[in-house]
Amino acid sequence: MFVRLTFVISLAALAAGARPAAAEELTYDGATTIGTKIMKEAAPAFEKKTGVRISKIGMNGAGKGLKAVLVGEVSMAGVSRSLTPAELAQKPFFVIVGYDALGVFVNEKNPVKVLTKAQLKGIYTGKVKNWKEVGGPSMPIVACSEPVKSGRATVDSFKSMVLDGEEFGPVKELDDASDCVKLAAQEAGVVGPASMAYALAGTRALPLDGVKPTSDEVRAGSYLLSRPLLMVSRTKPEGALKQFFDYLLSPEGQQIVGRSFVPVR
């Protein structure tokens, strides 16, 4: 009798326009590298596996994505750098899902074979302006970067690890680090830092202080511009969000990470 009454009430509710509760959806914003190289493949694979949809994949950069997740505007943020002490003080939850290297890309015809950190710092602070000053031909250096005030992880990581916190000198600012790689493929004098996931034909990444940005060097932390790839939530994830974090650390998720980056497992 109780089961039948419940069934009748359910039919009446549907007839009145009620709908079953929608399945939980997740949203993402943050680092473009994580968005394009991990989320775009992981999101549909996760939905197929679990039925949980990731309805938004924003790519406004690590800084903006982190701010969005901390105020509850999105479920999770991708951050392609270590968190700062100020960010850690807000006690977000995060997991490292992989590691990336920022390559220092130049045109493949550029004869310069290696740069030191000091030389790269000189280029980006504006003190070194011609390739002949670092062992190359007499050719103006075009230092390329994402907008230096954008709060993007590539800019912040580069400023911290190469410029030692000093300000950028005159640089050619483009919308995304991948645009700098494209420009380096077209113009001989260009140099630009970008994720190794953005490597293009016609360019090569220079060793820094003699160390190449290979998977082994990145995993060992030997390469200067190595960085972690973080997935961040406002609090410890539960439900569908925990499922997704666990998925990224699973063999299937790590295989996706490993297509462009160094997996953590």
C-alpha positions in Angstrom: 0.0 0.0 0.0 2.8 2.4 0.9 4.7 1.6 -2.4 1.5 2.2 -4.5 0.8 5.5 -2.7 4.3 6.7 -3.4 4.0 5.8 -7.0 0.7 7.7 -7.4 2.1 10.8 -5.7 5.2 10.7 -8.0 2.9 10.5 -11.1 0.8 13.4 -9.7 4.0 15.5 -9.2 5.2 14.9 -12.8 1.7 15.7 -14.1 2.0 19.0 -12.2 5.2 19.9 -14.0 7.8 18.6 -11.5 11.0 17.2 -12.9 13.5 14.8 -11.4 16.6 16.5 -9.8 19.3 17.3 -12.4 22.5 15.4 -12.2 25.4 17.3 -10.6 27.4 19.4 -13.1 31.0 20.6 -12.7 32.6 23.8 -14.0 36.3 24.7 -14.7 38.3 27.8 -15.3 42.0 28.5 -15.2 45.3 27.7 -17.0 45.0 27.5 -20.8 47.5 24.7 -21.0 45.5 22.5 -18.6 42.2 23.6 -20.3 43.3 22.8 -23.9 45.6 19.8 -23.2 43.9 18.0 -20.4 40.3 19.2 -19.8 39.1 19.0 -23.4 39.9 15.3 -23.5 39.3 14.4 -19.9 35.9 16.1 -19.6 34.0 14.0 -22.2 35.8 10.8 -21.2 34.8 11.4 -17.6 31.2 12.1 -18.6 31.1 8.9 -20.6 32.4 7.0 -17.7 30.3 8.5 -14.9 27.4 10.5 -16.5 28.7 13.7 -14.8 29.0 16.6 -17.2 31.6 19.4 -17.0 29.4 22.1 -18.5 32.0 24.9 -18.7 35.7 24.9 -19.5 36.9 28.5 -19.2 40.5 29.5 -20.1 40.9 32.9 -18.4 44.3 32.0 -17.0 45.5 30.5 -13.7 45.2 33.7 -11.7 41.6 34.4 -12.7 40.6 30.8 -12.5 41.9 30.5 -8.9 40.1 33.7 -7.9 36.9 32.2 -9.4 37.1 29.0 -7.5 37.9 30.6 -4.2 34.7 32.7 -4.4 32.6 29.7 -5.5 32.0 30.8 -9.1 33.4 27.5 -10.5 33.9 24.0 -9.2 37.6 23.8 -9.9 40.5 25.7 -11.3 43.6 24.6 -13.2 46.8 26.3 -12.0 50.1 25.6 -13.8 52.4 26.8 -11.1 52.9 26.5 -7.4 50.5 28.4 -5.2 51.8 31.5 -3.5 51.9 31.8 0.3 49.0 34.3 0.1 47.0 31.8 -1.9 47.9 28.9 0.5 46.7 31.1 3.4 43.2 30.8 2.0 43.4 27.0 2.5 42.2 25.8 -0.9 42.4 22.0 -1.6 44.6 21.0 -4.5 46.2 18.0 -6.1 49.2 17.8 -8.4 48.1 15.9 -11.5 51.3 16.3 -13.6 54.4 18.4 -14.4 55.1 20.8 -17.2 58.2 22.6 -18.5 58.3 26.0 -19.9 60.4 25.8 -23.1 62.3 28.9 -24.2 61.4 28.7 -27.9 63.3 30.2 -30.8 63.2 29.9 -34.5 64.9 26.6 -35.7 67.3 28.7 -37.8 68.6 30.7 -34.9 72.2 29.5 -34.3 72.2 30.1 -30.6 72.2 26.6 -29.0 71.9 27.4 -25.2 71.1 30.3 -22.9 72.0 30.8 -19.2 69.5 32.0 -16.7 71.5 35.3 -16.5 71.3 35.8 -20.3 67.6 35.0 -20.4 67.0 37.4 -17.5 68.9 40.1 -19.4 66.8 39.6 -22.4 63.5 39.9 -20.6 64.5 42.9 -18.4 65.7 44.7 -21.5 69.4 44.7 -20.8 70.3 42.3 -23.6 68.8 43.5 -26.9 70.8 41.7 -29.7 71.5 38.1 -30.3 75.2 38.8 -30.8 75.3 39.6 -27.0 74.5 35.9 -26.3 76.7 34.3 -29.0 74.4 34.7 -32.0 74.3 36.8 -35.1 73.8 40.6 -35.2 70.0 40.5 -35.1 67.5 42.3 -32.8 65.9 40.2 -30.1 62.1 40.1 -30.1 61.2 39.0 -26.6 57.7 37.7 -26.7 55.3 37.1 -23.7 51.7 36.8 -22.8 50.4 40.1 -21.3 52.7 40.7 -18.4 49.9 42.0 -16.1 47.5 39.2 -17.0 48.1 37.0 -13.9 48.7 34.0 -16.1 50.8 31.2 -14.7 53.4 31.3 -17.5 54.1 35.0 -16.8 54.1 34.6 -13.1 56.3 31.5 -13.2 58.8 33.1 -15.6 58.9 36.3 -13.5 59.6 34.4 -10.3 62.0 31.8 -11.7 63.9 33.8 -14.3 63.5 37.5 -13.4 63.8 36.9 -9.7 60.7 39.0 -9.2 62.1 42.0 -11.2 59.8 43.7 -13.7 59.7 42.9 -17.4 61.5 45.2 -19.8 60.0 46.0 -23.3 58.4 42.8 -24.7 56.0 42.0 -27.5 52.8 41.0 -25.7 50.5 38.5 -27.4 47.2 36.9 -26.2 48.6 33.5 -25.4 52.0 31.8 -24.9 51.2 29.6 -27.9 51.0 32.7 -30.1 54.7 33.4 -29.1 55.7 30.0 -30.4 53.8 30.6 -33.6 55.6 33.9 -34.0 59.0 32.3 -33.3 58.3 29.8 -36.1 57.8 32.7 -38.5 60.5 35.2 -37.4 64.1 34.5 -36.8 64.7 37.0 -34.0 61.8 35.9 -31.7 62.2 34.2 -28.3 59.2 33.2 -26.1 58.5 31.0 -23.1 55.6 28.6 -23.4 54.6 25.1 -22.3 56.5 22.4 -24.1 53.0 21.1 -25.0 52.9 24.0 -27.5 56.0 23.0 -29.5 55.7 23.6 -33.2 57.6 22.7 -36.3 60.0 25.5 -37.2 61.0 26.1 -33.6 63.1 24.5 -30.9 63.4 24.9 -27.1 66.8 26.1 -25.9 68.5 24.3 -23.0 68.9 26.5 -19.9 72.3 26.4 -18.2 72.9 23.3 -20.3 69.8 21.4 -19.1 67.1 20.4 -21.7 63.4 20.4 -20.9 63.0 16.6 -21.1 60.6 14.5 -19.1 63.4 13.0 -17.0 64.9 16.5 -16.2 61.4 17.9 -15.4 60.5 15.0 -13.1 63.8 15.3 -11.3 63.4 19.1 -10.9 66.7 19.7 -12.7 65.3 21.9 -15.4 64.9 25.5 -14.2 61.4 26.1 -15.7 59.7 23.0 -14.4 56.3 23.6 -12.8 53.5 21.5 -11.3 50.0 21.3 -12.8 47.4 21.7 -10.1 43.7 21.1 -9.9 42.3 23.3 -7.1 38.9 23.4 -5.3 37.7 25.8 -2.6 37.3 23.0 -0.1 38.1 19.3 0.1 36.1 17.8 -2.8 33.1 15.5 -2.4 30.7 13.8 -4.7 31.2 14.3 -8.4 34.1 16.7 -7.9 36.0 14.1 -5.9 35.3 11.6 -8.6 36.8 13.9 -11.2 40.0 14.6 -9.1 40.3 10.8 -8.5 39.8 10.2 -12.3 42.7 12.6 -13.2 45.0 10.6 -10.9 43.7 7.2 -12.2 45.7 5.3 -14.9 43.2 6.5 -17.5 43.4 10.1 -16.4 47.2 10.0 -16.1 47.4 8.6 -19.6 45.6 11.8 -20.8 48.0 14.0 -18.8 50.9 12.1 -20.2 50.0 12.9 -23.8 51.3 16.5 -23.4 52.9 16.6 -19.9 54.8 14.5 -17.4 52.3 12.4 -15.4 52.6 12.4 -11.6 52.1 8.7 -11.4 
